[in-house]
Amino acid sequence: MPKISIVIPFHNEEENITEMYHRARLIMEATGETYELIFVDDGSTDLTYRLLSDIASFDHLVTVVRLGRNFGQTSALAAGFAQAKGEYVIAMDGDLQHDPADIPIFLDKLSQGYDIVSGWRRQRIDNFWLRRFPSRCANWLMAKLSAVDIHDFGTTFKAYRRQVLERLPLYGEMHRFIPAIASAYGASICEVPIQNVNRQRGKSHYGISRTFRVLFDLMTIRFLLQYKARPLHFFGRLGCLNIVIGMTVAFWLLIEKIAGHVSVINEHGAVAVFGAVMILAGLQLLALGLLGDLQVWQYHASATRTPYTVVELLQPPTTVDGD
């Protein structure tokens, strides 16, 4: 059983695969620890899978997971985590912007007892307005909303104890929020500076649109961290507020009708409609909260549901003691 599992997703990275493999293997051999390399082909359309399968054919320490289409980085990582057997699991990108030479730093922190070690691109070298500035704003917001004091949620380069990953469902862009989710379970987290290297070959798959998807997932994470076990507390508050407003309007109209002999429909028709809508909206929010209490978290936490489809799996042959 390997002690360390290295999970690396690839999407159209044929120009970087061979070098990434050799560099990762060289570093892991130098650590002297038992390890495995898990490469995930996230629906590549180039020669990525052929190169990965060639590596797996001669290296028994390599497992290759091929997904049916491009499901995205979070799903690719989830597929790799599902195959990981090591006590420690390290995730990193396959474009060589993450340097495998930093792996021992993560292992050292895990050996000190931390559950999650997150990489921090302290000296970023990418475009300021398109990458660094939006990332800085998003990271600040994530830290405030999640109460996890780290500087760089966005990097994939992180190390985990496997038991932490086993109880965390992943979907959307949630891989970047693993520290925030795990902190709710009491996981200990630290951050280590890593190198930020320019992409030398291939095309970047990141764009400004990714920032907006992350912000939507951030809203989801905030909801899950605070209300995942009690969504009625969120929707119920809004529902009760709406009902109180609607009932206040209705009571005022009733006083007008009884004491002032006013024709409510003629004089305050729009206000009457507003009050009725507020009451109905409040009741709907209460019902939504009750349904959420029964279904929302159970849907995402289901052990039988995965956010990806594996079409092929190349694993090392199983060895039997005594053979």
C-alpha positions in Angstrom: 0.0 0.0 0.0 1.6 3.3 -1.0 1.9 6.1 1.5 1.6 8.9 -1.0 -0.8 9.4 -3.9 -0.1 12.1 -6.5 -3.2 13.0 -8.4 -2.7 15.0 -11.6 -5.6 15.9 -14.0 -4.8 16.5 -17.7 -6.8 18.1 -20.4 -5.1 18.4 -23.8 -1.6 18.6 -22.2 0.2 16.3 -24.7 3.2 18.6 -24.7 3.7 18.5 -20.9 2.9 15.0 -19.9 6.3 13.3 -20.4 8.2 16.0 -18.5 5.7 16.1 -15.7 5.9 12.4 -15.3 9.7 12.3 -15.2 9.9 15.2 -12.8 7.2 13.8 -10.4 8.8 10.4 -10.4 12.3 11.8 -9.8 11.1 13.8 -6.8 9.1 10.9 -5.3 12.0 8.5 -5.7 14.2 11.0 -3.8 11.7 11.1 -0.9 12.2 7.4 -0.2 8.5 6.9 0.5 6.2 4.5 -1.2 4.0 6.3 -3.7 1.6 6.0 -6.7 0.9 8.4 -9.6 -2.7 8.8 -10.6 -3.2 10.6 -14.0 -6.7 11.6 -15.0 -7.5 12.3 -18.7 -10.4 14.8 -18.5 -11.8 14.2 -21.9 -8.8 15.3 -24.0 -9.0 15.5 -27.7 -5.3 15.3 -28.5 -2.7 12.6 -27.7 -3.0 13.0 -24.0 -4.6 9.6 -23.3 -2.3 7.7 -25.7 0.8 9.1 -23.9 -0.7 8.4 -20.5 -1.5 4.8 -21.4 2.0 4.3 -22.8 3.4 5.4 -19.5 1.1 3.1 -17.5 2.1 0.2 -19.7 5.7 0.2 -18.4 5.4 1.8 -15.0 3.4 -0.2 -12.5 3.2 2.8 -10.1 1.0 4.7 -12.6 -2.8 4.5 -12.7 -4.6 6.2 -15.5 -8.3 7.3 -15.3 -10.0 8.3 -18.5 -13.2 10.3 -18.3 -15.9 10.1 -20.9 -15.8 13.8 -21.7 -14.4 17.0 -20.3 -16.2 17.2 -16.9 -14.0 19.9 -15.5 -11.1 20.1 -12.9 -13.2 19.3 -9.8 -14.7 16.2 -11.3 -11.3 15.1 -12.7 -9.8 15.5 -9.2 -12.7 13.6 -7.6 -12.1 10.7 -10.1 -8.5 10.7 -9.1 -9.2 10.9 -5.4 -11.5 7.9 -5.7 -8.6 5.8 -6.9 -6.1 7.1 -4.4 -4.8 4.5 -1.9 -2.2 6.5 -0.1 -2.4 8.0 3.4 -1.4 11.3 1.9 -3.0 12.7 -1.3 -1.3 15.5 -3.2 -3.2 17.2 -6.1 -1.5 19.4 -8.7 -2.0 20.7 -12.2 -0.4 18.9 -15.2 0.7 22.0 -17.1 4.1 22.3 -15.2 3.1 25.5 -13.6 3.2 23.6 -10.4 6.8 22.4 -9.7 7.0 18.8 -8.3 10.1 20.0 -6.5 7.7 21.6 -3.9 6.2 18.2 -3.0 8.5 17.6 0.0 7.4 20.8 1.6 3.8 19.6 1.6 4.9 16.2 3.0 6.8 17.8 5.8 3.8 19.8 6.9 1.5 16.7 6.8 4.0 14.8 8.9 3.7 17.6 11.5 0.0 16.7 11.9 -1.8 19.0 9.6 -4.9 17.6 7.7 -4.6 20.0 4.7 -1.6 21.8 3.3 -2.5 24.5 0.8 -0.1 26.0 -1.7 0.3 29.8 -1.8 1.4 31.5 -5.0 3.0 34.4 -3.1 4.8 35.8 -6.1 2.4 35.5 -9.0 3.7 36.2 -12.5 0.5 36.1 -14.6 -1.5 39.0 -16.0 -2.5 41.5 -13.3 -5.9 42.6 -14.5 -7.1 39.3 -16.0 -5.7 36.9 -13.3 -4.1 38.4 -10.3 -6.5 41.2 -9.4 -9.7 39.1 -9.8 -8.0 36.3 -7.9 -6.9 38.6 -5.1 -10.5 39.9 -4.7 -12.0 36.4 -4.8 -9.5 35.0 -2.3 -10.1 37.9 0.1 -13.9 37.3 -0.1 -13.5 33.5 0.3 -11.3 34.0 3.4 -13.9 36.3 5.0 -17.0 34.2 4.2 -15.4 30.8 5.1 -13.3 32.1 8.1 -10.3 30.1 6.8 -7.2 32.3 6.9 -5.4 31.3 3.7 -4.3 33.6 0.9 -4.7 31.3 -2.2 -7.9 29.2 -2.5 -7.5 29.0 -6.3 -4.5 26.8 -6.7 -5.0 23.1 -7.2 -1.6 22.3 -5.5 -2.7 21.0 -2.1 -2.0 18.0 0.1 -4.6 16.1 2.1 -4.9 13.3 4.5 -7.1 10.8 2.6 -9.7 10.4 5.4 -10.4 14.2 5.0 -11.2 13.7 1.3 -13.4 10.7 1.9 -16.2 12.7 3.6 -16.2 15.6 1.2 -18.5 15.5 -1.9 -17.0 17.4 -4.9 -18.9 19.1 -7.7 -18.9 22.4 -9.6 -15.7 24.3 -8.8 -15.7 23.0 -5.3 -12.1 21.6 -5.2 -10.8 25.1 -4.4 -13.1 25.2 -1.4 -12.0 22.0 0.2 -10.2 23.8 3.0 -13.3 25.8 3.8 -15.5 22.7 3.8 -13.1 20.6 5.8 -12.6 23.4 8.4 -16.3 22.9 9.3 -15.4 19.3 10.3 -12.5 20.6 12.4 -9.6 19.9 10.0 -6.3 21.6 10.7 -5.1 23.7 7.7 -1.8 25.5 6.9 -0.4 27.2 3.9 3.1 27.0 2.3 4.6 29.2 -0.4 5.1 27.5 -3.8 6.7 28.5 -7.0 4.6 30.1 -9.7 6.1 29.1 -13.1 5.0 30.4 -16.5 3.4 27.9 -18.8 6.0 27.0 -21.4 4.0 24.8 -23.7 0.3 24.2 -24.5 -2.7 26.5 -24.1 -4.1 27.8 -20.8 -7.6 26.6 -20.0 -8.3 29.5 -17.6 -10.2 32.7 -18.4 -12.0 35.6 -16.8 -15.3 33.7 -17.1 -14.0 31.2 -14.5 -14.0 33.9 -11.9 -17.8 34.3 -12.2 -18.3 30.5 -11.9 -16.2 30.6 -8.8 -18.2 33.4 -7.3 -21.4 31.4 -7.7 -19.9 28.4 -6.1 -18.7 30.6 -3.3 -22.3 31.5 -2.6 -23.1 27.8 -2.5 -20.2 27.1 -0.1 -21.3 29.9 2.2 -24.8 28.4 2.3 -23.5 24.8 2.8 -21.1 25.9 5.6 -23.8 27.7 7.6 -27.1 26.0 6.6 -26.3 22.6 5.0 -27.9 20.8 7.9 -30.7 23.4 8.4 -31.7 25.1 5.2 -35.0 26.0 6.8 -33.2 28.4 9.0 -32.2 30.3 5.9 -35.3 30.1 3.8 -37.5 30.3 6.9 -36.1 33.7 8.0 -36.8 35.1 4.6 -40.2 33.5 4.5 -41.2 34.8 8.0 -40.0 38.3 7.0 -42.2 38.2 3.9 -45.2 36.9 5.8 -44.8 39.6 8.5 -44.6 42.3 5.9 -47.7 40.9 4.1 -49.7 40.5 7.3 -48.8 44.0 8.3 -50.1 45.4 5.0 -53.2 43.2 5.3 -53.9 44.4 8.9 -53.5 48.1 7.8 -55.9 47.6 4.9 -58.4 45.9 7.3 -58.2 49.0 9.7 -58.8 51.2 6.7 -61.8 49.2 5.6 -63.4 49.0 9.0 -62.5 52.4 10.6 -62.3 54.5 7.5 -64.9 52.9 5.3 -62.5 53.0 2.5 -62.9 50.8 -0.7 -59.7 48.9 -0.4 -59.8 47.7 -4.0 -60.4 51.1 -5.5 -58.1 53.1 -3.2 -55.3 50.6 -2.3 -55.6 47.9 -5.0 -51.8 47.8 -5.7 -51.0 47.7 -2.0 -53.4 44.8 -1.5 -51.8 42.9 -4.3 -48.4 43.6 -2.8 -49.4 42.3 0.6 -50.9 39.1 -0.9 -47.8 38.4 -2.9 -45.6 38.9 0.1 -47.6 36.4 2.1 -47.6 33.8 -0.7 -43.9 34.3 -1.3 -43.3 33.8 2.4 -45.2 30.5 2.5 -43.3 29.3 -0.6 -40.0 30.1 1.0 -41.0 28.2 4.2 -42.0 25.2 2.0 -38.7 25.4 0.1 -36.8 25.3 3.4 -38.7 22.3 4.5 -37.9 20.5 1.3 -34.3 21.5 1.5 -34.1 20.0 5.0 -35.0 16.7 3.4 -33.1 16.7 0.1 -30.4 19.3 -0.6 -27.5 17.9 1.4 -28.5 14.3 0.9 -28.4 14.7 -2.9 -24.8 15.9 -3.0 -23.6 13.6 -0.3 -24.9 10.4 -1.8 -22.3 7.7 -1.9 -23.6 6.2 -5.1 -23.5 9.5 -7.2 -20.4 10.8 -8.9 -20.0 14.0 -11.0 -18.0 12.1 -13.7 -18.1 9.1 -15.9 -15.0 6.8 -16.2 -14.8 5.0 -19.6 -11.5 3.3 -19.1 -9.2 2.6 -16.1 -5.6 1.4 -16.4 -4.3 0.0 -13.1 -1.1 -1.7 -12.0 -1.5 -5.5 -11.6 -2.3 -6.6 -8.1 0.5 -8.4 -6.4 -0.1 -11.3 -4.0 2.2 -11.9 -1.0 4.6 -14.8 -1.6 4.5 -14.5 -5.4 
